[in-house]
Structures are given as C-alpha cells and as structure tokens.
C-alpha cells in the first residue's frame, strides 16, 4: 500500500477517534461499573460492598413479575404502535398532497414539544373515573376501569411512541417507486394484493427500524407504568428505581440491569439476523 493510499484511512481514524473515545467513556465505563456491582453484596447501610458472588443473579426470579410485564406489554405496545403508525405514514407518503406533507409531519412530531410527564398526566385525567369511563357509563357501559391497568399502559405506549414509529415507515414508503404499483396493477393484481406483495415488503425495513426504537425505549421505561399503571403494572424500570433508590440494594439492581441489557442485546442480534440480513436491507439505519 502506498503512502497516498493510506492517508484516507488515517484521516478516517482521526475523525472517528473522538467519537470512539466518547463512546467508550460514556457507555462502556458505566457498564463496567454495573458489572462490578452485580457481583458484589449489599452493604449493611445500603449501597455496595466488595465481594464476588452469583447470588444476585440467582435471585433474579424474585423480580419475575417485572420481567413478565415488561416482556409482555413492551412487544404488544410496539405492535400496536406499528399497526396505528403504518396507515398514518402510508397516507403522508403516498396519498397526501405534497404541500401539506411537511405540515402534517410536524404535527405528528408535535407531542415531543411538551414534557412526557405532562402528557401522561393528561392521560391520567382522560382515563380516570371522570374521563373516558364516565363517558362510557353514559352510553350504557358502567363500571369500566382503565387507569392503573395494563390497558392504560398500552394506550400511553401507543400515544407516547407513535411519533418515533411514523418517520422511519414514512421514509421507506416515500422512497417507494410508484411505477412498481402501476406495473402490479397492469398485471392484474388487486389493490390488496399490490399492497401485500409490493408496498408492505418494501416498507418492512422502516417498520423494523421504528419497532426496534420503540421496543428498546419501552423496555426501559419508568414514567409510563409508574403513572398510567399506578405502580400496579410494574416494569423493569420501576424495579430498578426501587432497588437503587429505595431499598438501596445496588448489587441486586445491577444484576437486574445486566439482565435487561442481555435481553436488549439478544433482541438486537435477532433484529440484525432476520430483518437486516436480507439483501439490500443492511444499509437501513436505526435513526
């Protein structure tokens, strides 16, 4: 390799070095601390005491309810968000008048302009006894309770994370070559068949990207189950707050954190293997 040929690689390495260093300090260093804590013991007054034990990992089933709730409601919430986001993105990309497209996209992202906490407080009022249940009671459906249930958490998940799901699907659909739909129609395919065999497969990378973003954030969410679930729908995030801030059992909390990281890692591996593994899809980004 000549000296001139090696210069682009040196320049690339020099440009990447700050980001790699920041990544190592901001992500890997805290993760290393968590690993050390996970093998320790709880100090008599709370916190961390140096030790080397696997008891914290063996005690993970004690928080099984939090894991079950998270691993059940997070995928369901992600699926519901994708089902609702797809028609919105489809309309914006393929049916909407171009002069209104940007405005409508901004409106989709508008909920992010306010605090997530304030938005969930609004849903507490809507789903509480004087909100939707009262309206349903007037229609002849009494004694319906929504707040502090898994249903309230799922409603909050769809509302809170819909703005993250729509843009990736929109980008995939916006790039769709409309001549493919015309060719499908010319060959005698019905609109439904064209959608299932042309539109949906080409939009799957965007759906997968949005689903991964929403799923990862839902897995670690604390505010959503705490407020809309009323503390009765316990996620792993709630368990971590309890272990670190209330019971001050840092080693056990670190073990639960590592279990959550392991679940995320496996999820991303499956995502990369089955979703991005197809030809032409490896270039789809997560952001």
Secondary structure, 3 states (H helix, E strand, C coil): CCHHHHHHHHHHHHHHHHHHHHHHHHHHHHHHHHHHHHCCEECCCCCEECCCCCHHHHCHHHHHHHHHHHHHHHHHHHHHHHHHHHHHHHHHHHHCCHHHHHHHHHHHHHHHHCCHHHHHHHHHHHHCCCCHHHHHHHCCCCCCCCCCCHHHHHHHHHHHHHHHHHHHHHHHHHCCCHHHHHHHHHCCCCHHHHHHHHHHHHHHHHHHHHHHHHHHHHHCCCHHHHHCCCCCCCCHHHHHHHHHHHCCCHHHHHHHHHHHHHHHHHHHHHHHHHCCCCCCCCCCCCC
